[in-house]
Amino acid sequence: MFLPGSEGGVNARVAVLGAGPAGLSAGLWLKRLGLRPILLERGEAPGGLVNLNFLENRWVLGHVHVTGQELGRRFCAHARAEGVEIRLRARAVALLPEASGAAQIVLESGEMFCCAALVIATGTRYRGLEILGEAQDGAIAASGRVALGPYAFLDTAAQAGRHVLIVGGGDNACENARLLLDVGARVTLVARSRIRARRQMLHAILDNPACVIHEESRVIGLALARDTLALKLALAGSEQTLLAERLHILAGYTPNTDFLADFLPAAWQALLARDEAGYLRTDSWGRTGIPGVYAIGDVADPEFPSIVSAIAQGAKTAKALEHDLRDAPLFPCGLDFPANP
Protein backbone atom coordinates (compact mmCIF):
# COMPACT_ATOMS: atom_id res chain seq x y z
CA MET A 1 0.00 0.00 0.00
CA PHE A 2 1.38 3.41 -0.96
CA LEU A 3 1.66 6.21 1.55
CA PRO A 4 -0.40 9.36 0.90
CA GLY A 5 1.19 11.40 -1.84
CA SER A 6 3.22 8.47 -3.13
CA GLU A 7 0.67 6.61 -5.21
CA GLY A 8 2.02 4.83 -8.26
CA GLY A 9 0.92 6.04 -11.68
CA VAL A 10 -1.23 9.14 -12.09
CA ASN A 11 -0.84 11.86 -9.43
CA ALA A 12 2.25 10.36 -7.79
CA ARG A 13 4.44 12.92 -6.07
CA VAL A 14 7.99 13.19 -7.42
CA ALA A 15 10.70 15.18 -5.67
CA VAL A 16 13.16 17.03 -7.91
CA LEU A 17 16.30 18.36 -6.23
CA GLY A 18 17.27 21.54 -8.07
CA ALA A 19 15.38 24.09 -10.16
CA GLY A 20 17.84 24.82 -12.93
CA PRO A 21 17.01 24.12 -16.60
CA ALA A 22 17.12 20.33 -16.09
CA GLY A 23 14.94 20.38 -12.99
CA LEU A 24 12.46 22.85 -14.50
CA SER A 25 12.20 20.78 -17.68
CA ALA A 26 11.63 17.59 -15.69
CA GLY A 27 9.04 19.36 -13.56
CA LEU A 28 7.16 20.62 -16.62
CA TRP A 29 7.10 17.20 -18.28
CA LEU A 30 6.22 15.34 -15.09
CA LYS A 31 3.30 17.71 -14.57
CA ARG A 32 2.09 17.30 -18.14
CA LEU A 33 2.37 13.52 -17.76
CA GLY A 34 -0.04 13.53 -14.84
CA LEU A 35 2.39 13.36 -11.92
CA ARG A 36 2.89 15.82 -9.03
CA PRO A 37 6.43 17.19 -9.16
CA ILE A 38 7.79 19.35 -6.37
CA LEU A 39 11.04 21.18 -7.13
CA LEU A 40 13.27 21.73 -4.10
CA GLU A 41 15.74 24.54 -4.76
CA ARG A 42 18.23 25.28 -1.99
CA GLY A 43 19.02 28.74 -3.38
CA GLU A 44 17.17 32.04 -3.28
CA ALA A 45 15.87 31.78 -6.85
CA PRO A 46 15.20 29.13 -9.50
CA GLY A 47 17.28 28.95 -12.65
CA GLY A 48 20.58 27.51 -11.42
CA LEU A 49 23.79 28.58 -13.16
CA VAL A 50 21.82 30.00 -16.07
CA ASN A 51 21.27 32.99 -13.76
CA LEU A 52 25.00 33.66 -14.07
CA ASN A 53 25.07 33.54 -17.85
CA PHE A 54 25.49 37.25 -18.56
CA LEU A 55 26.12 37.00 -22.32
CA GLU A 56 23.56 37.08 -25.09
CA ASN A 57 22.56 33.60 -26.25
CA ARG A 58 23.47 32.49 -29.76
CA TRP A 59 23.10 28.75 -29.18
CA VAL A 60 19.59 27.95 -27.90
CA LEU A 61 17.33 27.62 -30.92
CA GLY A 62 14.63 30.26 -31.11
CA HIS A 63 16.04 32.46 -28.32
CA VAL A 64 18.65 34.53 -30.13
CA HIS A 65 20.10 37.63 -28.40
CA VAL A 66 18.49 36.72 -25.08
CA THR A 67 20.78 36.56 -22.05
CA GLY A 68 21.01 33.41 -19.98
CA GLN A 69 19.32 35.27 -17.15
CA GLU A 70 16.31 36.06 -19.32
CA LEU A 71 16.18 32.43 -20.49
CA GLY A 72 16.04 31.37 -16.85
CA ARG A 73 13.14 33.73 -16.20
CA ARG A 74 11.25 32.33 -19.19
CA PHE A 75 11.84 28.74 -18.09
CA CYS A 76 10.60 29.49 -14.56
CA ALA A 77 7.55 31.40 -15.77
CA HIS A 78 6.56 28.50 -18.06
CA ALA A 79 6.90 25.90 -15.30
CA ARG A 80 4.91 27.98 -12.83
CA ALA A 81 2.21 28.72 -15.41
CA GLU A 82 1.72 24.95 -15.75
CA GLY A 83 1.28 24.60 -12.00
CA VAL A 84 4.70 23.14 -11.16
CA GLU A 85 5.39 23.62 -7.45
CA ILE A 86 8.76 25.25 -6.78
CA ARG A 87 10.04 25.58 -3.22
CA LEU A 88 12.96 27.98 -2.64
CA ARG A 89 15.47 27.85 0.23
CA ALA A 90 14.48 24.19 0.53
CA ARG A 91 17.58 22.19 1.43
CA ALA A 92 16.93 18.44 1.40
CA VAL A 93 19.04 16.71 4.07
CA ALA A 94 17.79 13.11 4.17
CA LEU A 95 15.88 10.47 2.22
CA LEU A 96 14.17 7.94 4.48
CA PRO A 97 12.78 4.87 2.65
CA GLU A 98 9.53 3.30 3.83
CA ALA A 99 8.60 -0.36 3.77
CA SER A 100 5.87 0.45 1.27
CA GLY A 101 8.36 1.43 -1.42
CA ALA A 102 7.83 5.17 -0.94
CA ALA A 103 10.25 7.50 0.84
CA GLN A 104 10.22 10.54 3.10
CA ILE A 105 12.19 13.62 2.08
CA VAL A 106 13.47 15.58 5.08
CA LEU A 107 14.25 19.29 4.69
CA GLU A 108 16.70 21.27 6.79
CA SER A 109 13.71 23.14 8.21
CA GLY A 110 12.42 19.85 9.67
CA GLU A 111 9.54 19.56 7.20
CA MET A 112 8.93 16.08 5.78
CA PHE A 113 6.85 14.82 2.89
CA CYS A 114 6.42 11.60 1.01
CA CYS A 115 7.40 10.92 -2.59
CA ALA A 116 7.33 8.00 -4.98
CA ALA A 117 10.53 8.87 -6.87
CA LEU A 118 13.47 11.25 -6.74
CA VAL A 119 15.22 13.23 -9.50
CA ILE A 120 18.66 14.67 -8.73
CA ALA A 121 19.20 17.86 -10.75
CA THR A 122 21.63 19.68 -8.48
CA GLY A 123 23.98 20.81 -11.27
CA THR A 124 27.55 21.97 -10.80
CA ARG A 125 29.49 24.82 -9.20
CA TYR A 126 32.42 26.70 -10.66
CA ARG A 127 35.89 26.17 -9.22
CA GLY A 128 37.46 29.05 -7.33
CA LEU A 129 40.69 29.99 -5.60
CA GLU A 130 40.94 26.52 -4.08
CA ILE A 131 42.49 25.30 -7.35
CA LEU A 132 45.54 27.43 -6.53
CA GLY A 133 46.23 25.34 -3.44
CA GLU A 134 48.64 27.05 -1.08
CA ALA A 135 48.77 30.09 -3.37
CA GLN A 136 45.21 31.14 -2.54
CA ASP A 137 44.86 34.25 -0.40
CA GLY A 138 41.69 35.49 1.29
CA ALA A 139 42.83 39.12 1.25
CA ILE A 140 43.37 39.00 -2.49
CA ALA A 141 39.96 37.42 -2.98
CA ALA A 142 38.42 40.41 -1.22
CA SER A 143 40.49 42.94 -3.16
CA GLY A 144 38.09 43.14 -6.11
CA ARG A 145 40.86 42.06 -8.48
CA VAL A 146 39.78 38.42 -8.75
CA ALA A 147 36.81 37.19 -10.80
CA LEU A 148 35.66 33.58 -10.53
CA GLY A 149 33.77 31.53 -13.10
CA PRO A 150 30.90 33.37 -14.85
CA TYR A 151 31.76 36.65 -13.08
CA ALA A 152 34.84 36.92 -15.29
CA PHE A 153 32.46 37.91 -18.11
CA LEU A 154 31.10 40.95 -16.32
CA ASP A 155 32.43 44.41 -17.24
CA THR A 156 34.94 43.19 -19.81
CA ALA A 157 34.92 46.66 -21.37
CA ALA A 158 36.32 48.08 -18.12
CA GLN A 159 39.48 46.00 -18.57
CA ALA A 160 40.65 47.94 -21.63
CA GLY A 161 44.38 48.66 -21.33
CA ARG A 162 44.80 46.32 -18.37
CA HIS A 163 46.73 43.08 -18.05
CA VAL A 164 44.48 40.14 -17.11
CA LEU A 165 45.82 36.72 -16.16
CA ILE A 166 43.36 33.89 -16.84
CA VAL A 167 43.70 30.47 -15.21
CA GLY A 168 42.05 27.82 -17.38
CA GLY A 169 42.34 26.14 -20.75
CA GLY A 170 38.78 25.33 -21.82
CA ASP A 171 36.19 27.08 -23.98
CA ASN A 172 35.22 29.57 -21.28
CA ALA A 173 38.81 30.63 -20.62
CA CYS A 174 39.52 31.14 -24.32
CA GLU A 175 36.25 32.99 -24.91
CA ASN A 176 36.98 35.25 -21.97
CA ALA A 177 40.42 35.94 -23.42
CA ARG A 178 38.91 36.82 -26.81
CA LEU A 179 36.41 39.26 -25.29
CA LEU A 180 39.16 40.95 -23.29
CA LEU A 181 41.43 41.20 -26.31
CA ASP A 182 38.58 42.71 -28.31
CA VAL A 183 38.36 45.65 -25.88
CA GLY A 184 42.11 46.22 -25.83
CA ALA A 185 43.25 44.29 -22.77
CA ARG A 186 46.47 42.27 -22.57
CA VAL A 187 45.97 38.63 -21.62
CA THR A 188 48.13 35.87 -20.18
CA LEU A 189 46.44 32.47 -20.26
CA VAL A 190 47.77 29.84 -17.85
CA ALA A 191 46.56 26.25 -18.34
CA ARG A 192 47.49 23.41 -15.99
CA SER A 193 47.53 20.96 -18.92
CA ARG A 194 47.25 21.25 -22.70
CA ILE A 195 44.65 23.71 -24.01
CA ARG A 196 41.43 21.71 -24.42
CA ALA A 197 39.23 24.44 -25.91
CA ARG A 198 37.60 23.99 -29.29
CA ARG A 199 39.89 24.87 -32.18
CA GLN A 200 37.64 27.76 -33.17
CA MET A 201 37.98 29.30 -29.69
CA LEU A 202 41.75 28.83 -29.57
CA HIS A 203 42.38 30.21 -33.05
CA ALA A 204 40.50 33.40 -32.14
CA ILE A 205 43.28 34.31 -29.68
CA LEU A 206 46.31 32.30 -30.81
CA ASP A 207 47.89 34.83 -33.17
CA ASN A 208 47.03 37.94 -31.18
CA PRO A 209 50.30 39.61 -30.04
CA ALA A 210 48.54 40.87 -26.89
CA CYS A 211 47.92 37.28 -25.74
CA VAL A 212 50.51 34.94 -24.20
CA ILE A 213 49.59 31.29 -23.57
CA HIS A 214 51.38 29.02 -21.10
CA GLU A 215 50.41 25.35 -21.17
CA GLU A 216 51.24 22.82 -18.44
CA SER A 217 51.81 25.70 -16.03
CA ARG A 218 50.28 26.90 -12.78
CA VAL A 219 50.12 29.78 -10.34
CA ILE A 220 52.23 29.00 -7.26
CA GLY A 221 52.22 32.38 -5.56
CA LEU A 222 50.01 35.46 -5.19
CA ALA A 223 50.69 38.84 -3.65
CA LEU A 224 48.87 42.16 -3.67
CA ALA A 225 51.17 45.02 -4.68
CA ARG A 226 49.29 48.32 -4.48
CA ASP A 227 47.21 48.47 -7.69
CA THR A 228 48.43 45.19 -9.15
CA LEU A 229 48.71 41.50 -8.41
CA ALA A 230 52.10 39.80 -8.40
CA LEU A 231 51.60 36.26 -9.68
CA LYS A 232 54.36 33.69 -9.48
CA LEU A 233 54.08 31.04 -12.20
CA ALA A 234 55.62 27.60 -12.46
CA LEU A 235 56.37 27.19 -16.15
CA ALA A 236 58.05 24.35 -18.01
CA GLY A 237 61.44 24.16 -16.27
CA SER A 238 61.37 27.67 -14.80
CA GLU A 239 59.53 30.17 -12.61
CA GLN A 240 58.35 33.63 -13.58
CA THR A 241 56.63 36.50 -11.78
CA LEU A 242 54.08 38.61 -13.67
CA LEU A 243 52.20 41.73 -12.68
CA ALA A 244 48.51 41.94 -13.63
CA GLU A 245 45.58 44.14 -12.69
CA ARG A 246 43.12 41.23 -12.71
CA LEU A 247 43.01 37.48 -12.12
CA HIS A 248 40.24 35.46 -13.78
CA ILE A 249 39.77 31.83 -12.78
CA LEU A 250 37.90 29.80 -15.38
CA ALA A 251 39.05 26.31 -14.48
CA GLY A 252 35.90 24.27 -14.94
CA TYR A 253 33.16 22.99 -12.69
CA THR A 254 32.56 20.47 -9.90
CA PRO A 255 29.35 18.40 -9.60
CA ASN A 256 27.12 19.11 -6.62
CA THR A 257 27.10 15.56 -5.29
CA ASP A 258 28.87 15.92 -1.95
CA PHE A 259 25.57 16.18 -0.07
CA LEU A 260 24.56 12.66 -1.14
CA ALA A 261 26.90 11.09 1.42
CA ASP A 262 24.58 12.29 4.19
CA PHE A 263 21.37 12.44 2.20
CA LEU A 264 21.09 8.82 1.04
CA PRO A 265 20.87 5.77 3.32
CA ALA A 266 24.32 4.30 3.89
CA ALA A 267 23.24 0.95 2.45
CA TRP A 268 22.43 2.61 -0.87
CA GLN A 269 25.71 4.45 -1.41
CA ALA A 270 27.36 1.61 -3.33
CA LEU A 271 24.44 1.55 -5.78
CA LEU A 272 25.03 5.13 -6.89
CA ALA A 273 27.80 4.97 -9.48
CA ARG A 274 29.99 8.04 -10.06
CA ASP A 275 32.94 8.80 -12.28
CA GLU A 276 36.35 9.84 -10.94
CA ALA A 277 35.28 13.50 -10.79
CA GLY A 278 32.09 12.77 -8.85
CA TYR A 279 29.57 13.06 -11.69
CA LEU A 280 26.66 10.63 -11.40
CA ARG A 281 26.47 7.75 -13.86
CA THR A 282 23.08 6.87 -15.34
CA ASP A 283 21.62 4.90 -18.20
CA SER A 284 20.43 6.73 -21.31
CA TRP A 285 17.09 7.51 -19.59
CA GLY A 286 18.56 9.04 -16.45
CA ARG A 287 18.15 6.01 -14.20
CA THR A 288 20.81 5.57 -11.52
CA GLY A 289 21.66 2.28 -9.85
CA ILE A 290 19.06 2.96 -7.14
CA PRO A 291 15.49 2.11 -8.23
CA GLY A 292 13.37 5.24 -8.05
CA VAL A 293 16.35 7.63 -8.13
CA TYR A 294 17.19 9.48 -11.36
CA ALA A 295 19.85 12.07 -12.24
CA ILE A 296 19.72 14.70 -14.99
CA GLY A 297 21.50 17.79 -16.24
CA ASP A 298 25.06 18.89 -15.56
CA VAL A 299 25.39 16.76 -12.41
CA ALA A 300 25.27 13.67 -14.65
CA ASP A 301 26.68 15.08 -17.89
CA PRO A 302 30.40 15.98 -17.84
CA GLU A 303 30.65 15.48 -21.62
CA PHE A 304 28.15 18.11 -22.78
CA PRO A 305 26.92 20.31 -19.92
CA SER A 306 24.61 22.90 -21.49
CA ILE A 307 21.14 24.38 -21.35
CA VAL A 308 19.93 22.41 -24.36
CA SER A 309 21.15 19.03 -23.10
CA ALA A 310 19.74 19.72 -19.63
CA ILE A 311 16.30 20.52 -21.04
CA ALA A 312 16.35 17.39 -23.19
CA GLN A 313 17.45 15.16 -20.32
CA GLY A 314 14.74 16.55 -18.06
CA ALA A 315 12.06 15.72 -20.62
CA LYS A 316 13.41 12.27 -21.45
CA THR A 317 13.83 11.21 -17.83
CA ALA A 318 10.33 12.41 -16.97
CA LYS A 319 9.01 10.04 -19.65
CA ALA A 320 11.04 7.15 -18.24
CA LEU A 321 9.96 7.90 -14.68
CA GLU A 322 6.28 8.04 -15.59
CA HIS A 323 6.62 4.68 -17.35
CA ASP A 324 8.50 3.12 -14.41
CA LEU A 325 5.85 4.25 -11.92
CA ARG A 326 2.86 2.74 -13.72
CA ASP A 327 2.77 -0.65 -12.04
CA ALA A 328 4.73 -0.72 -8.80
CA PRO A 329 6.68 1.23 -6.18
CA LEU A 330 10.25 2.00 -7.20
CA PHE A 331 12.33 2.66 -4.09
CA PRO A 332 14.03 -0.32 -2.45
CA CYS A 333 12.01 -1.36 0.61
CA GLY A 334 13.59 -0.60 3.96
CA LEU A 335 16.88 0.87 5.11
CA ASP A 336 18.63 -2.51 4.97
CA PHE A 337 18.37 -2.93 1.22
CA PRO A 338 21.53 -4.88 0.25
CA ALA A 339 24.39 -2.88 -1.23
CA ASN A 340 25.03 -5.57 -3.86
CA PRO A 341 21.75 -6.80 -5.39
C-alpha positions as CSV (number, residue, x, y, z in Angstrom):
1,M,0.0,0.0,0.0
2,F,1.4,3.4,-1.0
3,L,1.7,6.2,1.6
4,P,-0.4,9.4,0.9
5,G,1.2,11.4,-1.8
6,S,3.2,8.5,-3.1
7,E,0.7,6.6,-5.2
8,G,2.0,4.8,-8.3
9,G,0.9,6.0,-11.7
10,V,-1.2,9.1,-12.1
11,N,-0.8,11.9,-9.4
12,A,2.2,10.4,-7.8
13,R,4.4,12.9,-6.1
14,V,8.0,13.2,-7.4
15,A,10.7,15.2,-5.7
16,V,13.2,17.0,-7.9
17,L,16.3,18.4,-6.2
18,G,17.3,21.5,-8.1
19,A,15.4,24.1,-10.2
20,G,17.8,24.8,-12.9
21,P,17.0,24.1,-16.6
22,A,17.1,20.3,-16.1
23,G,14.9,20.4,-13.0
24,L,12.5,22.9,-14.5
25,S,12.2,20.8,-17.7
26,A,11.6,17.6,-15.7
27,G,9.0,19.4,-13.6
28,L,7.2,20.6,-16.6
29,W,7.1,17.2,-18.3
30,L,6.2,15.3,-15.1
31,K,3.3,17.7,-14.6
32,R,2.1,17.3,-18.1
33,L,2.4,13.5,-17.8
34,G,0.0,13.5,-14.8
35,L,2.4,13.4,-11.9
36,R,2.9,15.8,-9.0
37,P,6.4,17.2,-9.2
38,I,7.8,19.4,-6.4
39,L,11.0,21.2,-7.1
40,L,13.3,21.7,-4.1
41,E,15.7,24.5,-4.8
42,R,18.2,25.3,-2.0
43,G,19.0,28.7,-3.4
44,E,17.2,32.0,-3.3
45,A,15.9,31.8,-6.9
46,P,15.2,29.1,-9.5
47,G,17.3,28.9,-12.6
48,G,20.6,27.5,-11.4
49,L,23.8,28.6,-13.2
50,V,21.8,30.0,-16.1
51,N,21.3,33.0,-13.8
52,L,25.0,33.7,-14.1
53,N,25.1,33.5,-17.9
54,F,25.5,37.3,-18.6
55,L,26.1,37.0,-22.3
56,E,23.6,37.1,-25.1
57,N,22.6,33.6,-26.3
58,R,23.5,32.5,-29.8
59,W,23.1,28.8,-29.2
60,V,19.6,28.0,-27.9
61,L,17.3,27.6,-30.9
62,G,14.6,30.3,-31.1
63,H,16.0,32.5,-28.3
64,V,18.7,34.5,-30.1
65,H,20.1,37.6,-28.4
66,V,18.5,36.7,-25.1
67,T,20.8,36.6,-22.0
68,G,21.0,33.4,-20.0
69,Q,19.3,35.3,-17.1
70,E,16.3,36.1,-19.3
71,L,16.2,32.4,-20.5
72,G,16.0,31.4,-16.9
73,R,13.1,33.7,-16.2
74,R,11.3,32.3,-19.2
75,F,11.8,28.7,-18.1
76,C,10.6,29.5,-14.6
77,A,7.6,31.4,-15.8
78,H,6.6,28.5,-18.1
79,A,6.9,25.9,-15.3
80,R,4.9,28.0,-12.8
81,A,2.2,28.7,-15.4
82,E,1.7,25.0,-15.7
83,G,1.3,24.6,-12.0
84,V,4.7,23.1,-11.2
85,E,5.4,23.6,-7.4
86,I,8.8,25.2,-6.8
87,R,10.0,25.6,-3.2
88,L,13.0,28.0,-2.6
89,R,15.5,27.8,0.2
90,A,14.5,24.2,0.5
91,R,17.6,22.2,1.4
92,A,16.9,18.4,1.4
93,V,19.0,16.7,4.1
94,A,17.8,13.1,4.2
95,L,15.9,10.5,2.2
96,L,14.2,7.9,4.5
97,P,12.8,4.9,2.7
98,E,9.5,3.3,3.8
99,A,8.6,-0.4,3.8
100,S,5.9,0.4,1.3
101,G,8.4,1.4,-1.4
102,A,7.8,5.2,-0.9
103,A,10.3,7.5,0.8
104,Q,10.2,10.5,3.1
105,I,12.2,13.6,2.1
106,V,13.5,15.6,5.1
107,L,14.2,19.3,4.7
108,E,16.7,21.3,6.8
109,S,13.7,23.1,8.2
110,G,12.4,19.9,9.7
111,E,9.5,19.6,7.2
112,M,8.9,16.1,5.8
113,F,6.8,14.8,2.9
114,C,6.4,11.6,1.0
115,C,7.4,10.9,-2.6
116,A,7.3,8.0,-5.0
117,A,10.5,8.9,-6.9
118,L,13.5,11.3,-6.7
119,V,15.2,13.2,-9.5
120,I,18.7,14.7,-8.7
121,A,19.2,17.9,-10.8
122,T,21.6,19.7,-8.5
123,G,24.0,20.8,-11.3
124,T,27.6,22.0,-10.8
125,R,29.5,24.8,-9.2
126,Y,32.4,26.7,-10.7
127,R,35.9,26.2,-9.2
128,G,37.5,29.1,-7.3
129,L,40.7,30.0,-5.6
130,E,40.9,26.5,-4.1
131,I,42.5,25.3,-7.3
132,L,45.5,27.4,-6.5
133,G,46.2,25.3,-3.4
134,E,48.6,27.1,-1.1
135,A,48.8,30.1,-3.4
136,Q,45.2,31.1,-2.5
137,D,44.9,34.2,-0.4
138,G,41.7,35.5,1.3
139,A,42.8,39.1,1.2
140,I,43.4,39.0,-2.5
141,A,40.0,37.4,-3.0
142,A,38.4,40.4,-1.2
143,S,40.5,42.9,-3.2
144,G,38.1,43.1,-6.1
145,R,40.9,42.1,-8.5
146,V,39.8,38.4,-8.7
147,A,36.8,37.2,-10.8
148,L,35.7,33.6,-10.5
149,G,33.8,31.5,-13.1
150,P,30.9,33.4,-14.8
151,Y,31.8,36.6,-13.1
152,A,34.8,36.9,-15.3
153,F,32.5,37.9,-18.1
154,L,31.1,41.0,-16.3
155,D,32.4,44.4,-17.2
156,T,34.9,43.2,-19.8
157,A,34.9,46.7,-21.4
158,A,36.3,48.1,-18.1
159,Q,39.5,46.0,-18.6
160,A,40.7,47.9,-21.6
161,G,44.4,48.7,-21.3
162,R,44.8,46.3,-18.4
163,H,46.7,43.1,-18.0
164,V,44.5,40.1,-17.1
165,L,45.8,36.7,-16.2
166,I,43.4,33.9,-16.8
167,V,43.7,30.5,-15.2
168,G,42.1,27.8,-17.4
169,G,42.3,26.1,-20.7
170,G,38.8,25.3,-21.8
171,D,36.2,27.1,-24.0
172,N,35.2,29.6,-21.3
173,A,38.8,30.6,-20.6
174,C,39.5,31.1,-24.3
175,E,36.2,33.0,-24.9
176,N,37.0,35.3,-22.0
177,A,40.4,35.9,-23.4
178,R,38.9,36.8,-26.8
179,L,36.4,39.3,-25.3
180,L,39.2,41.0,-23.3
181,L,41.4,41.2,-26.3
182,D,38.6,42.7,-28.3
183,V,38.4,45.6,-25.9
184,G,42.1,46.2,-25.8
185,A,43.3,44.3,-22.8
186,R,46.5,42.3,-22.6
187,V,46.0,38.6,-21.6
188,T,48.1,35.9,-20.2
189,L,46.4,32.5,-20.3
190,V,47.8,29.8,-17.8
191,A,46.6,26.2,-18.3
192,R,47.5,23.4,-16.0
193,S,47.5,21.0,-18.9
194,R,47.2,21.3,-22.7
195,I,44.6,23.7,-24.0
196,R,41.4,21.7,-24.4
197,A,39.2,24.4,-25.9
198,R,37.6,24.0,-29.3
199,R,39.9,24.9,-32.2
200,Q,37.6,27.8,-33.2
201,M,38.0,29.3,-29.7
202,L,41.7,28.8,-29.6
203,H,42.4,30.2,-33.0
204,A,40.5,33.4,-32.1
205,I,43.3,34.3,-29.7
206,L,46.3,32.3,-30.8
207,D,47.9,34.8,-33.2
208,N,47.0,37.9,-31.2
209,P,50.3,39.6,-30.0
210,A,48.5,40.9,-26.9
211,C,47.9,37.3,-25.7
212,V,50.5,34.9,-24.2
213,I,49.6,31.3,-23.6
214,H,51.4,29.0,-21.1
215,E,50.4,25.3,-21.2
216,E,51.2,22.8,-18.4
217,S,51.8,25.7,-16.0
218,R,50.3,26.9,-12.8
219,V,50.1,29.8,-10.3
220,I,52.2,29.0,-7.3
221,G,52.2,32.4,-5.6
222,L,50.0,35.5,-5.2
223,A,50.7,38.8,-3.6
224,L,48.9,42.2,-3.7
225,A,51.2,45.0,-4.7
226,R,49.3,48.3,-4.5
227,D,47.2,48.5,-7.7
228,T,48.4,45.2,-9.1
229,L,48.7,41.5,-8.4
230,A,52.1,39.8,-8.4
231,L,51.6,36.3,-9.7
232,K,54.4,33.7,-9.5
233,L,54.1,31.0,-12.2
234,A,55.6,27.6,-12.5
235,L,56.4,27.2,-16.1
236,A,58.0,24.4,-18.0
237,G,61.4,24.2,-16.3
238,S,61.4,27.7,-14.8
239,E,59.5,30.2,-12.6
240,Q,58.3,33.6,-13.6
241,T,56.6,36.5,-11.8
242,L,54.1,38.6,-13.7
243,L,52.2,41.7,-12.7
244,A,48.5,41.9,-13.6
245,E,45.6,44.1,-12.7
246,R,43.1,41.2,-12.7
247,L,43.0,37.5,-12.1
248,H,40.2,35.5,-13.8
249,I,39.8,31.8,-12.8
250,L,37.9,29.8,-15.4
251,A,39.1,26.3,-14.5
252,G,35.9,24.3,-14.9
253,Y,33.2,23.0,-12.7
254,T,32.6,20.5,-9.9
255,P,29.4,18.4,-9.6
256,N,27.1,19.1,-6.6
257,T,27.1,15.6,-5.3
258,D,28.9,15.9,-1.9
259,F,25.6,16.2,-0.1
260,L,24.6,12.7,-1.1
261,A,26.9,11.1,1.4
262,D,24.6,12.3,4.2
263,F,21.4,12.4,2.2
264,L,21.1,8.8,1.0
265,P,20.9,5.8,3.3
266,A,24.3,4.3,3.9
267,A,23.2,0.9,2.5
268,W,22.4,2.6,-0.9
269,Q,25.7,4.5,-1.4
270,A,27.4,1.6,-3.3
271,L,24.4,1.5,-5.8
272,L,25.0,5.1,-6.9
273,A,27.8,5.0,-9.5
274,R,30.0,8.0,-10.1
275,D,32.9,8.8,-12.3
276,E,36.3,9.8,-10.9
277,A,35.3,13.5,-10.8
278,G,32.1,12.8,-8.8
279,Y,29.6,13.1,-11.7
280,L,26.7,10.6,-11.4
281,R,26.5,7.8,-13.9
282,T,23.1,6.9,-15.3
283,D,21.6,4.9,-18.2
284,S,20.4,6.7,-21.3
285,W,17.1,7.5,-19.6
286,G,18.6,9.0,-16.4
287,R,18.1,6.0,-14.2
288,T,20.8,5.6,-11.5
289,G,21.7,2.3,-9.8
290,I,19.1,3.0,-7.1
291,P,15.5,2.1,-8.2
292,G,13.4,5.2,-8.1
293,V,16.3,7.6,-8.1
294,Y,17.2,9.5,-11.4
295,A,19.9,12.1,-12.2
296,I,19.7,14.7,-15.0
297,G,21.5,17.8,-16.2
298,D,25.1,18.9,-15.6
299,V,25.4,16.8,-12.4
300,A,25.3,13.7,-14.7
301,D,26.7,15.1,-17.9
302,P,30.4,16.0,-17.8
303,E,30.6,15.5,-21.6
304,F,28.1,18.1,-22.8
305,P,26.9,20.3,-19.9
306,S,24.6,22.9,-21.5
307,I,21.1,24.4,-21.4
308,V,19.9,22.4,-24.4
309,S,21.2,19.0,-23.1
310,A,19.7,19.7,-19.6
311,I,16.3,20.5,-21.0
312,A,16.4,17.4,-23.2
313,Q,17.5,15.2,-20.3
314,G,14.7,16.6,-18.1
315,A,12.1,15.7,-20.6
316,K,13.4,12.3,-21.5
317,T,13.8,11.2,-17.8
318,A,10.3,12.4,-17.0
319,K,9.0,10.0,-19.6
320,A,11.0,7.2,-18.2
321,L,10.0,7.9,-14.7
322,E,6.3,8.0,-15.6
323,H,6.6,4.7,-17.3
324,D,8.5,3.1,-14.4
325,L,5.9,4.2,-11.9
326,R,2.9,2.7,-13.7
327,D,2.8,-0.6,-12.0
328,A,4.7,-0.7,-8.8
329,P,6.7,1.2,-6.2
330,L,10.2,2.0,-7.2
331,F,12.3,2.7,-4.1
332,P,14.0,-0.3,-2.5
333,C,12.0,-1.4,0.6
334,G,13.6,-0.6,4.0
335,L,16.9,0.9,5.1
336,D,18.6,-2.5,5.0
337,F,18.4,-2.9,1.2
338,P,21.5,-4.9,0.3
339,A,24.4,-2.9,-1.2
340,N,25.0,-5.6,-3.9
341,P,21.8,-6.8,-5.4
